[in-house]
């Protein structure tokens, strides 16, 4: 197996929280192509509250106040990876696991 084949795709949901409306959820896949090069595929977009990622997937939740929270679903539990308030620079890293 080559180095590139060792990386699996990573699915992430970007959720925009919207006051008094259904949240906007955009699901994307990130595929490793080469060093510093990824292919991003839009899977779907939907308006729904309570959307939860499947096991091994990430969810980046963008709050109304400008803050954000990055979650990862592992073994049926949603865990917070990081959160940032509106005054901080937003950066998040998705770790690609060899598999």
C-alpha positions as CSV (number, residue, x, y, z in Angstrom):
1,X,0.0,0.0,0.0
2,X,1.3,3.4,-0.9
3,X,1.5,6.4,1.4
4,X,-1.6,8.0,-0.2
5,X,-3.6,4.8,-0.1
6,X,-3.0,4.7,3.7
7,X,-5.2,7.7,4.1
8,X,-8.9,7.3,4.1
9,X,-11.5,9.9,3.3
10,X,-12.7,12.1,6.1
11,X,-16.3,13.2,6.2
12,X,-17.1,16.5,7.9
13,X,-20.4,18.3,8.5
14,X,-20.4,22.1,8.7
15,X,-23.4,23.2,10.6
16,X,-24.5,26.8,10.7
17,X,-26.7,27.5,13.7
18,X,-29.5,29.9,12.7
19,X,-31.8,31.6,15.3
20,X,-35.5,30.7,14.9
21,X,-34.9,28.6,11.8
22,X,-33.7,25.1,10.9
23,X,-29.9,24.8,11.0
24,X,-28.0,24.5,7.7
25,X,-25.9,21.3,7.5
26,X,-23.3,20.9,4.6
27,X,-21.7,17.5,4.4
28,X,-18.3,17.2,2.6
29,X,-15.7,14.5,2.1
30,X,-12.0,15.4,2.2
31,X,-9.7,13.1,0.1
32,X,-6.0,13.1,0.4
33,X,-4.5,13.6,-3.1
34,X,-0.8,14.6,-2.5
35,X,1.3,16.5,0.0
36,X,-0.7,19.7,0.8
37,X,-3.4,18.8,-1.7
38,X,-6.9,17.5,-1.0
39,X,-10.0,17.0,-3.0
40,X,-13.2,18.2,-1.4
41,X,-16.5,16.7,-2.5
42,X,-19.9,18.2,-1.5
43,X,-22.1,15.3,-0.5
44,X,-25.3,17.0,0.5
45,X,-26.8,20.1,2.1
46,X,-29.9,20.1,4.3
47,X,-31.8,22.2,6.7
48,X,-32.3,20.2,9.9
49,X,-31.9,20.6,13.7
50,X,-30.3,17.8,15.7
51,X,-28.0,16.5,12.9
52,X,-25.4,14.1,14.3
53,X,-22.3,12.8,12.5
54,X,-21.8,9.0,12.1
55,X,-18.9,7.2,13.8
56,X,-15.5,8.6,12.8
57,X,-17.0,11.7,11.3
58,X,-16.5,15.4,12.3
59,X,-18.9,18.2,12.8
60,X,-17.9,21.9,12.8
61,X,-20.7,23.9,14.4
62,X,-20.8,27.6,13.6
63,X,-22.7,29.5,16.3
64,X,-24.8,32.7,15.9
65,X,-22.3,34.7,17.9
66,X,-19.4,33.8,15.7
67,X,-17.9,31.1,17.9
68,X,-17.4,27.5,16.7
69,X,-17.2,24.0,18.1
70,X,-15.5,21.0,16.5
71,X,-17.0,17.6,17.4
72,X,-16.0,14.0,16.5
73,X,-18.3,11.0,16.7
74,X,-16.4,8.1,18.3
75,X,-18.0,4.8,19.3
76,X,-21.5,6.3,19.3
77,X,-20.6,9.3,21.4
78,X,-20.1,12.9,20.3
79,X,-16.9,14.4,21.7
80,X,-15.8,18.0,21.6
81,X,-12.4,18.3,19.9
82,X,-12.1,22.1,20.3
83,X,-14.0,25.2,20.6
84,X,-13.3,28.8,19.8
85,X,-15.0,32.0,20.9
86,X,-15.8,34.8,18.4
87,X,-12.7,36.8,19.4
88,X,-10.2,34.0,18.4
89,X,-8.9,33.2,14.9
90,X,-10.8,30.1,13.7
91,X,-8.6,27.2,12.8
92,X,-9.3,23.5,13.0
93,X,-7.3,20.5,11.9
94,X,-8.8,17.2,10.7
95,X,-6.4,14.3,11.4
96,X,-6.2,11.8,8.6
97,X,-5.7,8.3,10.0
98,X,-3.8,5.6,8.2
99,X,-6.1,2.7,7.7
